[in-house]
Amino acid sequence: QSFSFNSGNHEPVAMARVSLFGATGGTGLEILSRLLSRPEVSEVRCVVRSPEKLPEEVRTNPALKLIQGSSTDAAAVQEACLDTEAVIVSLGGPPKGPGVDVCSKSQEAINQALEKSPDARVVCISSIGVGDHYQHCSLFAKFFASWIIPEALADKHLQEEMVRKLKNWVVVRPGGLIDAPAKGYWHAAEDACGFYPTIPRADVASFVVNECLPPQSSWLHRNVALVTHKPRGWFGSQS
């Protein structure tokens, strides 16, 4: 099953408290901005090491609760996840070397914290080429995954495995993230890829907020790859 989506068509998200990890990153900030614009979201909790990285208009939003600390800090993560309805994990580390395991280490802390909120929906932003998605990648995407960022994707694989142990989860595997204006549409499928698959961070954020949070359930308990265009022809993974 796959979906091609226009971001103008969606039902409202129904929830009160959302926990967001990775809010100061490019994709995380796009997600945070969308969450704060929703009147039905009463509070967004973010664990951040450097709050000053957030724009002032975001930092001063009354619906935002900032918890200063690291996403691997058990106490900070516990505070962020207490009685939450949804958790969005938008973390990324260096391609190799120290810190490359930040995603799995953080997810371990999040899973432990969610023992007190077991019904929360967890949306994990991973990457194309991780785990069983590798078989659907183009030759170019396989080369990039195997030779350029293998350590980072290996850690994402560990993170995904932890996420799938939770009660309610969605794993989102976007293509190459680009800093470009939102297209307002995307192609979502378990096997989506393409020769050189990319997608604006803004569209990933809209997909996560519109399609993956309660009460939406189309992608619950599924791994979904996300690219801008449905691939066609020999060079993509689909025809």
C-alpha positions in Angstrom: 0.0 0.0 0.0 1.3 3.5 -0.8 -0.1 7.0 -0.7 0.6 10.1 -2.6 -0.5 13.0 -0.5 -1.3 16.7 -0.8 -0.7 18.5 2.5 -3.8 20.6 2.2 -6.0 17.6 2.9 -5.9 16.5 6.4 -7.9 16.0 9.6 -6.9 17.8 12.8 -4.6 16.1 15.2 -6.4 15.3 18.5 -4.1 15.3 21.5 -2.8 17.5 24.3 0.8 16.8 25.1 3.6 16.0 22.7 7.3 15.3 23.5 9.8 16.2 20.8 13.4 15.2 20.7 15.7 16.9 18.2 13.8 20.2 18.2 16.9 22.4 17.3 17.7 20.4 14.2 16.4 21.4 10.8 13.6 18.9 10.6 12.8 19.1 14.3 12.3 22.8 14.1 9.9 22.4 11.2 8.0 19.9 13.3 8.0 22.1 16.4 6.6 25.1 14.4 3.7 23.0 13.1 2.9 21.5 16.5 2.8 24.9 18.1 0.4 26.2 15.5 -2.2 23.6 16.4 -4.7 24.9 19.0 -5.5 21.3 20.1 -1.9 20.7 21.2 -1.7 22.2 24.7 2.0 21.5 25.4 5.1 20.6 23.5 8.0 19.4 25.6 11.5 19.5 24.1 14.7 18.3 25.6 17.4 20.7 24.2 21.0 21.3 25.1 21.1 24.8 23.6 17.7 26.6 23.9 19.2 29.7 22.3 19.3 27.8 19.0 15.5 28.1 18.8 14.1 31.3 17.3 12.8 33.8 19.9 9.2 33.6 18.7 9.4 29.8 19.2 11.1 30.0 22.6 8.5 32.4 24.0 5.5 30.4 22.9 3.4 29.6 26.0 2.7 26.1 24.7 6.4 25.2 24.7 8.1 23.6 27.7 11.9 23.5 27.3 13.9 21.0 29.4 17.6 21.7 29.2 19.6 18.6 28.9 20.6 15.8 26.5 18.4 13.3 24.9 20.5 10.6 26.5 20.0 12.1 30.0 17.5 9.8 31.8 16.2 12.5 34.1 15.5 15.0 31.3 13.9 12.3 29.1 11.7 11.1 32.0 10.4 14.7 32.6 9.7 15.1 28.9 7.8 11.8 28.5 5.7 11.9 31.7 2.0 11.5 30.8 2.6 12.3 27.1 0.3 11.3 24.3 2.9 11.3 21.6 6.6 11.3 21.2 8.4 12.4 18.1 12.1 11.5 17.8 13.9 13.6 15.2 17.5 13.0 16.1 20.7 12.6 14.0 24.3 12.4 14.8 27.6 12.6 12.9 28.2 10.1 10.0 30.9 8.3 12.0 33.1 8.6 15.1 32.2 9.9 18.6 28.4 10.5 18.9 27.4 8.3 16.0 25.4 6.2 18.4 23.3 9.1 19.7 20.1 7.8 18.2 20.2 4.4 19.8 21.4 5.7 23.1 18.6 8.3 23.2 16.0 5.8 22.1 17.1 3.5 25.0 16.4 6.4 27.4 13.1 7.2 25.8 11.9 3.6 25.9 12.7 3.4 29.6 10.8 6.6 30.2 7.8 5.4 28.3 7.4 2.5 30.7 5.3 5.0 32.7 3.3 6.1 29.6 3.0 2.9 27.6 0.2 4.0 25.4 2.0 7.0 23.9 2.4 7.0 20.1 6.1 7.1 19.1 7.1 8.5 15.7 10.7 7.9 14.9 12.4 9.7 12.0 14.9 7.3 10.5 16.2 7.1 6.9 15.8 5.3 3.6 18.3 2.5 3.3 17.9 1.4 6.9 17.0 -2.3 7.7 14.7 -4.0 5.2 14.4 -0.8 3.2 17.9 -1.3 1.7 16.5 -3.8 -0.8 14.3 -1.1 -2.3 17.0 1.4 -2.9 18.5 2.4 -6.2 22.2 1.6 -6.9 23.1 5.2 -6.0 21.2 5.1 -2.7 22.8 1.7 -1.9 26.3 3.1 -2.6 25.6 6.1 -0.3 24.2 3.9 2.5 27.0 1.3 2.3 30.0 3.6 1.7 29.3 7.1 2.9 27.1 6.7 6.1 27.2 3.0 7.1 27.9 3.7 10.8 25.1 6.2 11.1 22.6 3.9 9.4 23.6 1.0 11.5 22.8 3.1 14.6 19.5 4.1 13.0 18.8 0.3 12.6 19.3 -0.2 16.3 17.0 2.7 17.1 14.3 1.3 14.8 14.5 -2.1 16.5 13.9 -0.4 19.9 11.0 1.6 18.6 9.3 -1.5 17.2 9.3 -3.0 20.7 6.9 -0.3 21.9 3.1 -0.6 21.9 2.3 2.2 19.4 4.9 3.2 16.9 5.5 4.6 13.4 9.0 4.6 11.7 9.4 7.3 9.0 12.2 6.8 6.5 12.7 10.0 4.5 14.9 10.3 1.5 17.7 12.8 1.4 16.6 15.8 3.5 17.0 19.2 1.8 16.5 22.7 3.0 14.0 23.9 0.5 10.5 25.3 0.5 7.8 22.8 1.1 6.3 21.2 -2.1 3.0 20.4 -0.3 2.9 16.8 -1.6 4.9 13.6 -1.2 4.9 9.9 -1.9 4.7 7.6 1.1 5.1 3.8 0.8 7.0 1.0 2.5 9.2 0.6 -0.5 9.4 4.2 -1.8 12.9 5.3 -3.0 14.0 6.4 -6.5 17.4 7.0 -8.1 18.3 10.2 -6.2 15.5 10.4 -3.6 15.1 13.7 -1.7 12.4 15.5 0.2 12.2 19.0 1.9 12.4 18.9 5.6 9.2 21.0 5.7 7.3 18.2 3.9 8.6 15.5 6.3 7.4 17.7 9.2 4.0 18.0 7.6 3.8 14.3 7.0 4.7 13.5 10.6 2.2 16.0 12.1 -0.6 15.3 9.7 -0.3 11.6 9.0 1.5 9.9 11.9 0.0 11.3 15.2 -3.2 10.3 16.9 -5.9 9.9 15.8 -4.4 9.0 12.4 -3.7 5.3 12.1 -2.8 4.6 8.4 0.9 4.1 9.3 0.6 2.7 12.8 2.9 -0.2 13.4 4.5 0.3 9.9 7.8 1.5 8.4 7.1 4.2 5.8 9.6 5.6 3.3 9.0 9.2 2.2 10.1 10.9 -0.9 8.8 13.8 -3.0 8.0 11.9 -6.2 6.9 8.4 -6.9 9.8 6.8 -8.8 9.3 5.7 -12.4 11.5 3.7 -14.8 14.5 1.5 -14.5 16.6 3.6 -12.2 14.0 3.7 -9.4 12.9 0.8 -7.1 9.4 0.9 -8.5 7.8 1.2 -11.9 
